[in-house]
Amino acid sequence: MVDFAETFLGGGTSYQTPLTAAGELLEEEFDDTSRSRGDIVLITDDDCGVTAEWMRSWNERKRRLGFRVFGVAVGAPRAAAADSVLDALCDNLRSIEDLTDVHAAADLFRVI
């Protein structure tokens, strides 16, 4: 997990790549153990788009496996806007400007 967190993939924001990988992991677990209802946490500092085809596939996988997506937009108010792609992807979306704000951080951990 630490190796993953410390990996730099060259910059740029993509929701499709990490969410697809997370969905595949949850699907493997579902196939192996029939376990559903996992959680995914997506933390981002930018906004980006997704294709309509990917969104349809994502929503179907989410419905089938019953998982939730929590989003955290760090210093990116546009990414957390009510009409954003991130908002459409997440069941619960939070925006935080300052990670050193203990009250904001406490709210994140309380929800997630």
Buried (B, 14 or more C-beta within 10 A) or exposed (E): EEEEEEEEEEEEBBBBEBBBEBBEEBBEBBEEEEEEEBEBBBBBEBBBEBEEEBBEBBEEBBEEBEBBBBBBBBEBEEBBBEEBBBBBBBEEBBBBEEEEEEEBEEEBEEEB
